[in-house]
Amino acid sequence: MSRRTLITLALAGTATIVSASFATATGVTAASTVNNSAKTASPIKHVVVLFQENVSFDHYFGTYPKATNSDGQPFKAKPGTPTVNGLTPALLTANPNGVNPTRLGAANVLTCDQDHDYTPEQQALDGGLMDKFPTYTQVESCSAPDTAPPGLVMDYYDGNTVTALWNYAQRFAMSDNNFDTTFGPSTPGAVNLVSGQTHGATPAVLAGVTDNGTVYGDADPTFDECSAGSTIAMSGDNIGNELNARHVTWGWFQGGFAPTSQVNGTVVCGASHTNIGGASVTDYSAHHDPFQYYASTANPAHLPPATEAEVGHPGQANHQYDLSYFYQSLTDGNLPAVSFVKAPRYQDGHAGYSDPLDEQTYLVKTINAIEQSKFWKSTAIVIAYDDSDGWYDQVMPPIVNSSTSVEDALTGTGQCGTGTPAGGFEDRCGYGQRLPLLIVSPYARTNWVDNSITDTTSVLRFIEDNWSLPRIGGGSFDAVAGSIDAMFNFSDRDANPLILNPATGEPAV
């Protein structure tokens, strides 16, 4: 029996078993009752999700904890640091993709955005052989000053460049077995974060964006005056609706959300910053704000809160805020229980317009501010990513939900896994590629690498479980999401902060 046949059989069994789990978990949720109080099931009273862009696990952590230490900024791992399921010597020197991964340093932080659409990502995995990334997701020529050699899609950074993230992993906890919920780019990645459900899109069919009523590509939200081009709307519930129903404070905070002007009665989100390469980058991206796809949680005209006291509560801003309100609320002692925080585009880590060093500055400044606030002792910071950007990762994801649409191509033409899709909804094949996931918290395990299978909706599940919220239901992936609890030790708190230098990512002196 061939290796490909064995992989296909494994995928079939996994998809069939987990599709049944979707139905069972959803049925239990529908019959359950929920405590209306805002008490938490753990010592965590505040969750802050720093939702970044477009990085596969191997792209940032493939050689963790070993850095090359060849460019003036040596990274030294602590004794006893666990290894990860990363780039082995064989994968580095005789990779099945026909080109070997190459280390990218500080001189290579500005790279091309790779192809991370729903179908090419599946094709790159080649039924589990993981050997077609240069064929299907590689992009080497673009407007960015790309200095990487051919085979860019295979390349990776180490602790000499993504230094802060490696230091956070040393002091706190990370996963080496966390996956994108489905294949595809930012819109499905963001929507899955807040609802675990990419079905229910209008229009139901939009070339390259939706099919079978499911969103699998990028388009801006209908309920956003700063949207451009084709737009879509989503139906159903999201975590914002659940938090509102239980009177738990929450907010989405995004760079550039505050309008800069108004044209013919429509607001313009024109704020911009210059990235490390000198390019001017507009701060706001409408398709990075998942709550704007839902009429119930949208703030179409980007209205500010009437007062700072409104932040986290119902009001004219409808829980959608400019990033500045996060820092203001943090300083003034008005931080919501649940905060989703989105960087301005030049700092979100997305190749093509952002980079690891601009991203590091944002992450460190934000985490330093939380650690130095009164909220730190009861906070869990989650660092997560919306998709892989198509960057190489050597781990075949478990296929927990199948799809047989014309957009699918993992295990054959029009096929991604086998079994019955959850809810009967096509174009939601997943899990997708492996992504970084870190927990920074006084309750995070120290220097810990978790091997539990998790996905983006595991963050959703943690919020639901911590505040006794119901599952979204209706085929949401939260019904089968693995728990991130293994990354915590709730009986042992170490409230000493790790303050890093935003420029170097090293501990501040």
N, C-alpha and C positions, 0 to 999 in steps of 0.2 A: 504494500500500500504506500502511495507516495506521500511526501511531507505535506503537499498542498491538500490532498484528500483528508489527511488527519486533521489539519487546521479547519477545513470546512465542516467536518463532523463535529469538532469541538464547538464551533460557532453555532451550529444548529442546535446542539443540546443546551447550550447556555441560553440562547434566545428563547427557546421553548419554555424552559423552566422559569425564567424571569418574567416572561410575558404573563404567565399564570400568576406570578407574585403580584404584578401590577393589579390584576383584577381583584385578588384577595384583599390586598392592602387598601384599595380604594373602597371596597365594600365595608370593611371594618371602620374606616374613617367616617363614612357617611352615617353610621349608626352611633358614633361616639358623641359624648357630650364634653364640653370644655369649661374649665373654671374661668370665670370672667375677670378674676383679679390679675394684677400685673406682677404678682410674685413670680420669682424665677426658680427653676428646678435646680439651678447650680449657683455658686457664688458669683457668677458673671451677671452683672447688672447693666452693662453696656457692651454692645457689639459694634465694632467699627470695621466695615468691609472696604478695604482699599482695592478697588477692582481695576486692574491694569490690562494692558493690551498685548496680545499676539506674541506669546513666547511658549515654546515647547519646553518640557522638563530638561531634556538633554542640551538644549540650546544655552541654558543658564547653569545647569547642575550636572552635566554629563560626566565630569571628572571629579566631582566633589568627593572627599575634601582635599584633593591634591591639586594645587595650582602650579603652573610652570615656574613662576617667580623669576621671569626673565626680563621684566621691564620696569625695575626700580620700585616696585611696590609688593614686596614679598608677603604672601599670605601663609600663616603658620597655623595649622589646625591644632586644636587642643588634643592632648593625649587621650586615647580611647574614643575618639570621634568615630561614629559608625559610618560605614561605607553605604553607597546607594546602588540601586540597580541602574548602572550607568554605562558609559562607554568603556568596554573592555579593551585590552591590548589588541585582540583580534579585530574588533570593530574599528579601531583607530588605524590599523595597518593593513587590513585585508577586508574592507567593508564590502558587503554584497551589492551595494549600489554602484560599484565600479569606480567610485571616487571616495577617498578617505576624508573623514572630518578633519578640519584644520582649525587650530586655535585662533580666535580673533582677539586682538588686544585693543588698547586705548586708541591706536591709530586707525582702527577699523570699526568704530562705533556707529558710523553713518552708513547704513547698508540699504539695499533695495528691499522693498516689501515683497514677500513671496506669495505664491498663489495659494490661497487658503479657502477656496470655494468648496462647496459640499461634495461635488463629484471628484475633482482632482485629488482631494485629500484621501478619499477612499481608494482611488486608483494608485496612489503612491504606496499604500500599504500592501497592495498586490496580494490580497487574500490572506495576509498574515506573514508573507515572506519579507516584507519591509524593505524592498529593494528597488522601488521605482520613484524615489523622491526627485532625483535629477530629471527624470522624464516628465513628471506631471506637476510638481509644485515649485520647481526652481525658476527664479527670475534673477538674472544677472545684470541686465541693462535697464537703467532707470535714470531719473533726474538727480537722484542722490549721488553724492561724491563717493561712490562705492569703490573701495580699494581692495576688496577681497578677490582672491583668485577664483578661477572656474570651479564650480561645485559649491557655490556659496550656500545653498540650501542645507548642506551637510554640516556647516560650521558651527562653532560653539564659543562661548565665553567661559572664563573661569574666575576664581576669586581675586585675581589681580585687576579685574574690570568690574564685575558685579560684586564688589567687595562687601558692600553693606548687606546684601541678601545672604551672602555666605556667613557673615558675622551674626546675623539674626538667626540663621540655622544653627550656629554653634551655641548660642545662648538660649535659644528657645526650641521650638519643634517645627518639623516640616514633614511632608509626605513625599514618598517617591512612587506612589501608586494611585495618583489622582488624575482624573480624566475629564476632558470636555464632555458635556452631557450628550451632545450630538456632533456630527461632523458639520463643518461650515464656519462662516465668518462671524463678525461682531453682532449683528442683529439677533440671530438665534442664540448666540452665547449670552448676550445681555438679558434677553427675554427668559431664558432658562434659569438665570440667577434668581429672578423674582417670582417666577410661576412654575418652572419646570415643564412648561407646556407651550410648544410653538405651533400647535394647531389652533384654528379659530381665527385665521387671518382674512382680512378683507382688503382688496379683492382676493378671491380664492385662487385665481390664476393670474400671475404677472410674470412675464418672461424673466428668468434668471433670479427671481425673488420668491415667488410663492407658487405652489401647485398643490392640488388636492386639499386646498384650504390651510396648508401649512407653510410657514415662512422658513426657507432654507438659505436665502441670500440676504444681501444688504439692501435696505430701503429706509428712508426716514419715516418718522411717525406722523400719522395724519393729524394728531392733536398737538401740533407744534408749529407756531408761526415762523420759527427759524429753520424749518425743514425746507429742503430744495429737491426738485425733481420728483420722481415717483414716490408715493407714500403708501403706507399700509396702516391698518388699525387691527388691534387684537381684542378678542372677546374673552369673557371668563374672568376669574379672580386672579389676583396676585397677592404677594405677601403684605403689601400695603393695605389691602382690604381686610385681611385677617388681623393685622395689628390695630387698625381702626376699630374693628368690631370689639376688640378686647381693651380698648382705651390705652394702648401702649404707644408711647411717643416714638416717632420715627421721622426720617428724612433722607432724601437723595440730594447730595451736594455736588455740584459739577462746575469745573472751571469754565468761565465764559458764559454761564447761564444768564447773567444780568445783561439786558439789552443795552446796546450803545446808541441806538437811534430808532426812529420810526419812519417808515416810508409808506405813504398812502394808507395809514392806519394799521400797518403791519410792523411788528417789531423786527429789528435787525440785531443779530448777535455778532458784532464785528470785532470784539476784543481779540488781540493777538499778542504773541511773544516771539522772540527770536531764539531759535535752538542753538545748540553748541556749534553747528556748522554755519551760522549766520543767516539761516533762512527764516523768513517771517511765517509763522504758523498760526492760523486762526484757532482760538482756544476751544470753541464749542463745537461739538459734533452731535447733531440731533439723534443719530442712530445709535449713539452710545448711552442714551437715557431710556431704559426700558419702560419706565412708568409713563412716559409720554405716548406710548402706543395704546394705552388704556384710557378711555374717556373718564373713568372713575377716579384715576390718580394723576391726570394730566393738568398742567398749568400752561395752556396754549400761548398766552400772551406774556409768559415769564414774569408774572407779577411778583413783587417782593413781598415778604410777610409784612403785615400792617405794623407790627412792632417786633422787636427781638423775642419778646415773650411768646409770640405765635410759633416760633420755630419748634418743630416736632409735633405741633398740635394742628387740628383742623383750622383752616383760615383761607384767605384769598390766594396764598401761594400753593395750597393743596399739597404740602409736603415736598415741593420741588424748589430747590434753592441754589443760589450762586455759592460757589466754594467758600467765599469769604465768610458766609454765615456759619460755616462749620468752625472755623478758627475763632470767630467772635463768640459763639456759643460755648466753645471749649474754655475760653478765657473767662467768660462771665458766669460760668457755672450753670449753663442752660442746655447741656448736651442731651439730645434725645437718647432713649434707650437703645435704639437701633439706627445706625447711620451708615448709609452707602455713600462712599466718597470717590469721586471721579476726578482725576487730574486734568488740567488743561492739556490739550493734545500734544504740545511739545514735550510734556513730561510723562506721558502715559506709556512709554516703552514701545510704541508701534513703529516698526521699521518703515523707512520711507520719509518720515517727518519727525520722529522722535528717536531716542537712542538710550542705551543703558546708563550713561552718565547724567543726562538730564533727568531721567527717571529716578536715579539714585538720590539726586538732590531733593526731589519732591518727597520721596518715601521717607528719607531720613528726617527732613524738617517736620513732616507731619507726625511721624512716630515720636520724635523727640518732644514735640508739643504735647502729645497725649501722655507720655510718660512723666512729664513735668507738671501735669494737671492734677487736680484733686480726684479725678475719675480713674486714674491709673490702677489703683489697688483692686478695682472690681471690673476691669475691662478686658475684653478679648479682641485683639486686632487680627483680622484675617487678611492676608495678602493673597489675592487670587487673580487669575487671568481669564479673559473672555474666550480666547481661541489660541491655536498654536502658530498662526501665521503660515502654516505649511512647513515650518522648520523640521528638520529630521529629528525623529525620536525612534529609538530601536525597540520599544515595547508595543506589542500588538494589544490594543485595548480589548477588554471583554465586551462582546456584543450582547447587550442585555435587551435590546429592542431592535427588531428587524424592520425592513422596508423593501418594497418591490416596485418602486416607481421608476420612471424613465431616467430619473436623476441618479439612481443608485448604480454602483459599479464595484463594490468591494469583493464579492465572491462570484461575480459574473455579471454580464450585461443585464441591467435592471434588477439586480439582486444585491442586498446587503444583509447577510445572515439569513436565517430561516425561522419559521414559526409565525405566529399571528401577531402583528403589530399591536401594541397597547392601544386600546380604544378603537382599533381598526384604522388608525391615522398613519398615512404614509409620509415619507420624507422626514422621518425623525430617527433615522438609524443612529445608534450609539451604543456604547460610548464612542466618542471621538478620541483624538490624540491625547497623550499624556501632558499635563500642565503642572507648573509649580503650584504649591499650596503651603503657606507658612502660617503659624499661629504665634503671635507675639503677645504675651500675657504673663502676669505674675503667677498664673496657674498653669502655664504651659510646661510640659516636661522639658528638662534641660538637655540640650545637645541630643535631641531625639529624632530619629527617622522612623516614621510610621509606615508600615507596609499594608495597612488595611485598604481595601478597594473603596475609593470615594470618587465623587464627581462634583461638578459645580453645584448641583442641587443638594449636596451634603451640607453646604453652608445654609441653604434654605431650611433643611431639616433641623439643623442645630437651633436656629432662631425659633422655629415652630415648637420644638421640644422644650426649649428653655423658658418660653412664655406660655406653654400649654395651649398652643394654637392647633387647630385641626390641619390635616393634610389638605392640599389644594383640591385633590380629587380629579375625576374626569380624565385619567390617564397621565397625570403629572408624574414626572420622574421622582418627585420627592417620596413617592410611595415605596420605592425600592432603593433609595439612596443609602449608601453606607454611612455610618456615624463617624464623626471626627473626634468623638470623646476620648479615644485612645491617645490623642495628642495633649490631653490635659491630665493633671493630677489635682483634683479639687480638694484633696485633704492636705495639701502642702503648698503654701503661697510664698513666693520669693518676690517681694515688691521692689527690690533694687532695680532701678532702670538701667538699660544699656543705651547710653547717650553716644551717638556716633557723629563723626565729622561729615557733613553733607558732601564735601568735595572729594574726600578720600574713601569714605565708607568705613574708616577705622575708628576705634574707640576714641572719643575726645579726651584730650589730656586736661 
